[in-house]
Amino acid sequence: MNKNDYIIRLETKKDYREVENLVRESFWNVYRPGCSEHYVIHVLRDDLAFVKELDFVMEQKGRLIGQNMFMKTIIEVDDGRTIDILTMGPIGITPELKRQGYGKALLDYSLEKAADLGFGAVLFEGNIGFYGNSGFDYARNFGIRYHDLPEGADDSFFLCKELIPGFLNGVTGVYQTPKGYYVDDAEVEGFDKDFPPKQKLKLPGQLF
C-alpha cells in the first residue's frame, strides 16, 4: 500500500450508489450466501442515530475503494444509567485491495476522527485478529455484555475500544445494537434486484 495513492473524505449523496455496490462486492458470500450489508447502509443513512460527520469513503484515482460509518447507541449500565457510545460499520474495502493495509488505514483514520468529536468508546462485532491491531479488545474485558447473548455463550466477536482512556472505568452493563441494523430479508432481496446479478454460494466459515 502506498500512503500517497488514496484520500479519505466524507461520503456525499452522489457517492451513495457506488458505495452500496462497493459494500455489496466487499461482503458478498462472506458471512452468508449473498449479503445484506449494502441494504443496511442504505437504510442507516436515514436513521436518527447515523453520524454523518463520521461517514467516510476512501478514494483512489477517482474510484471508491473503501468506506466506514458510525452509529450512536448506548450501554444500559447495571446501576440504571445509560452511557452514549458509538458502534461501527459496515466497513469494507474493495475485494482486490483487501489485506494490503487499506482497511487498517481507513479504520485508524475514522477512529481518530471519532475521538476528535469527543466520543468515548466504540463497541461492535468484529474479528479480534484484525481489529486488535487498532487497539480493540474483547468487550468483556471492559465489563460490557452483548444484548440477548446467553450467559456462557461465545462473545469473542464482541469488541471494544476506548477513544477516551478510562471512559468505561467502573462501568458494567449491556450494549444495545441500534435497531436500524436489523433489516427484513425480503426487503434485502428486493433492493438487491437493482444491482448486477451475482451468484449466492454457501461457503465454509460463513456464520449464517
C-alpha positions as CSV (number, residue, x, y, z in Angstrom):
1,M,0.0,0.0,0.0
2,N,1.2,3.5,-0.9
3,K,0.1,6.0,1.6
4,N,0.1,8.7,-1.1
5,D,-2.2,6.9,-3.5
6,Y,-5.5,7.5,-1.7
7,I,-7.6,10.1,0.1
8,I,-10.2,9.6,2.8
9,R,-13.1,12.0,2.8
10,L,-16.8,12.3,3.9
11,E,-19.3,10.5,1.8
12,T,-21.6,12.6,-0.4
13,K,-25.1,11.8,-1.8
14,K,-23.5,11.3,-5.3
15,D,-21.4,8.5,-3.8
16,Y,-24.4,6.5,-2.4
17,R,-24.9,4.0,-5.2
18,E,-21.1,3.5,-5.8
19,V,-20.7,2.9,-2.0
20,E,-23.6,0.5,-1.9
21,N,-22.1,-1.5,-4.8
22,L,-18.7,-1.4,-3.1
23,V,-20.2,-2.8,0.2
24,R,-22.0,-5.5,-1.8
25,E,-18.8,-6.6,-3.5
26,S,-16.9,-6.5,-0.2
27,F,-19.4,-8.6,1.7
28,W,-20.8,-10.9,-0.9
29,N,-20.8,-14.6,0.3
30,V,-18.5,-13.6,3.3
31,Y,-20.9,-14.1,6.2
32,R,-23.8,-15.7,4.4
33,P,-24.8,-16.6,0.8
34,G,-25.1,-13.2,-0.8
35,C,-25.2,-10.3,1.7
36,S,-27.4,-7.6,3.3
37,E,-24.8,-5.0,4.2
38,H,-25.4,-2.9,1.1
39,Y,-29.1,-2.5,2.1
40,V,-28.1,-1.9,5.7
41,I,-26.0,1.1,4.8
42,H,-28.8,2.3,2.5
43,V,-31.3,2.2,5.4
44,L,-28.9,3.6,8.1
45,R,-28.2,6.9,6.3
46,D,-31.8,7.9,7.2
47,D,-31.6,6.8,10.8
48,L,-31.5,9.4,13.5
49,A,-28.6,7.6,15.1
50,F,-26.4,7.9,12.0
51,V,-23.4,10.1,12.5
52,K,-22.9,11.9,9.2
53,E,-19.7,13.5,10.4
54,L,-18.2,10.0,10.6
55,D,-19.4,8.6,7.3
56,F,-16.2,8.1,5.3
57,V,-15.1,6.9,1.9
58,M,-11.6,6.0,0.7
59,E,-10.8,7.1,-2.9
60,Q,-8.0,6.0,-5.2
61,K,-7.5,7.6,-8.6
62,G,-11.1,8.8,-8.7
63,R,-12.6,5.4,-7.7
64,L,-14.0,4.5,-4.3
65,I,-12.1,1.6,-2.8
66,G,-13.3,1.7,0.9
67,Q,-15.9,3.0,3.3
68,N,-16.7,3.2,7.0
69,M,-19.6,4.6,9.0
70,F,-20.7,5.0,12.6
71,M,-24.0,5.0,14.6
72,K,-24.8,6.3,18.0
73,T,-26.0,3.8,20.6
74,I,-26.0,3.2,24.3
75,I,-24.8,0.9,27.1
76,E,-27.5,0.2,29.7
77,V,-25.4,0.3,32.8
78,D,-26.2,-2.1,35.7
79,D,-26.7,0.9,38.1
80,G,-29.6,2.2,35.9
81,R,-27.7,4.8,33.9
82,T,-27.3,4.9,30.1
83,I,-24.0,5.8,28.5
84,D,-23.8,7.1,25.0
85,I,-21.2,5.3,22.8
86,L,-20.6,4.5,19.1
87,T,-20.9,1.4,17.1
88,M,-19.3,1.0,13.7
89,G,-19.9,-0.5,10.3
90,P,-20.3,-1.8,7.8
91,I,-16.7,-1.1,7.0
92,G,-15.4,-2.5,3.7
93,I,-12.6,-2.5,1.2
94,T,-12.9,-3.5,-2.4
95,P,-12.0,-7.2,-2.7
96,E,-8.9,-6.8,-4.8
97,L,-7.3,-4.5,-2.3
98,K,-8.0,-6.4,0.9
99,R,-5.2,-7.4,3.2
100,Q,-2.9,-4.7,1.8
101,G,-3.2,-2.2,4.6
102,Y,-6.0,0.0,3.2
103,G,-8.6,-1.3,5.7
104,K,-6.4,-0.5,8.7
105,A,-5.6,2.9,7.3
106,L,-9.3,3.7,6.9
107,L,-10.1,2.3,10.3
108,D,-7.4,4.2,12.2
109,Y,-8.3,7.5,10.4
110,S,-12.0,7.1,11.2
111,L,-11.4,6.2,14.9
112,E,-9.1,9.3,15.2
113,K,-11.9,11.5,13.8
114,A,-14.5,9.9,16.2
115,A,-12.2,10.7,19.2
116,D,-11.7,14.3,17.9
117,L,-15.5,14.7,18.1
118,G,-15.5,13.7,21.7
119,F,-16.9,10.2,21.6
120,G,-15.7,8.0,24.4
121,A,-15.9,4.4,23.1
122,V,-16.7,2.2,20.1
123,L,-18.3,-1.2,20.5
124,F,-19.1,-3.5,17.6
125,E,-19.0,-7.0,16.2
126,G,-15.7,-8.0,14.5
127,N,-12.6,-10.2,14.3
128,I,-10.0,-9.5,17.0
129,G,-7.3,-10.8,14.7
130,F,-7.8,-7.7,12.5
131,Y,-9.3,-5.1,14.9
132,G,-6.9,-5.9,17.7
133,N,-4.2,-4.2,15.6
134,S,-6.0,-0.9,16.0
135,G,-6.5,-1.2,19.8
136,F,-9.7,-3.1,20.1
137,D,-10.1,-5.7,22.9
138,Y,-12.8,-8.1,23.9
139,A,-15.7,-6.1,25.3
140,R,-15.9,-8.5,28.3
141,N,-12.6,-7.1,29.5
142,F,-14.4,-3.7,29.9
143,G,-17.4,-5.2,31.7
144,I,-19.7,-4.8,28.8
145,R,-22.1,-7.6,27.7
146,Y,-23.8,-8.2,24.4
147,H,-27.6,-7.9,24.5
148,D,-29.6,-11.1,24.2
149,L,-26.5,-13.3,24.4
150,P,-27.0,-16.2,26.8
151,E,-24.6,-16.4,29.7
152,G,-21.5,-18.5,28.9
153,A,-22.0,-18.2,25.1
154,D,-19.1,-17.3,22.9
155,D,-18.7,-13.5,22.9
156,S,-15.3,-13.3,21.2
157,F,-16.9,-11.4,18.3
158,F,-17.9,-8.5,20.6
159,L,-15.1,-5.9,20.7
160,C,-14.5,-2.5,22.3
161,K,-12.1,0.3,22.0
162,E,-12.0,3.3,24.4
163,L,-11.4,6.5,22.5
164,I,-11.1,8.4,25.8
165,P,-8.8,6.4,28.1
166,G,-10.7,5.3,31.2
167,F,-14.1,6.2,29.7
168,L,-15.6,2.9,30.8
169,N,-13.8,2.7,34.2
170,G,-16.3,1.4,36.7
171,V,-19.0,0.7,34.1
172,T,-20.6,-2.7,33.7
173,G,-23.7,-3.2,31.6
174,V,-25.3,-4.3,28.4
175,Y,-24.7,-2.9,24.9
176,Q,-27.6,-2.3,22.6
177,T,-27.4,-2.7,18.8
178,P,-29.2,0.1,17.0
179,K,-32.5,-1.2,15.6
180,G,-31.6,0.1,12.1
181,Y,-29.1,-2.8,11.7
182,Y,-32.0,-5.3,11.7
183,V,-33.4,-5.5,8.2
184,D,-36.0,-7.6,6.6
185,D,-34.7,-10.4,4.3
186,A,-37.5,-9.7,1.8
187,E,-36.6,-6.1,1.6
188,V,-32.9,-7.0,1.1
189,E,-33.9,-9.3,-1.8
190,G,-36.0,-6.5,-3.4
191,F,-33.2,-4.0,-3.0
192,D,-30.6,-6.4,-4.4
193,K,-32.5,-6.8,-7.7
194,D,-31.4,-3.3,-8.7
195,F,-27.8,-4.5,-8.8
196,P,-26.0,-6.7,-11.3
197,P,-26.8,-10.4,-10.7
198,K,-24.3,-12.3,-8.5
199,Q,-24.3,-16.0,-7.5
200,K,-25.1,-16.8,-3.9
201,L,-22.8,-19.5,-2.5
202,K,-22.8,-21.5,0.7
203,L,-19.1,-21.4,1.8
204,P,-17.1,-22.8,4.7
205,G,-16.7,-20.3,7.6
206,Q,-20.0,-18.4,6.9
207,L,-21.9,-17.5,10.0
208,F,-25.4,-17.8,8.6
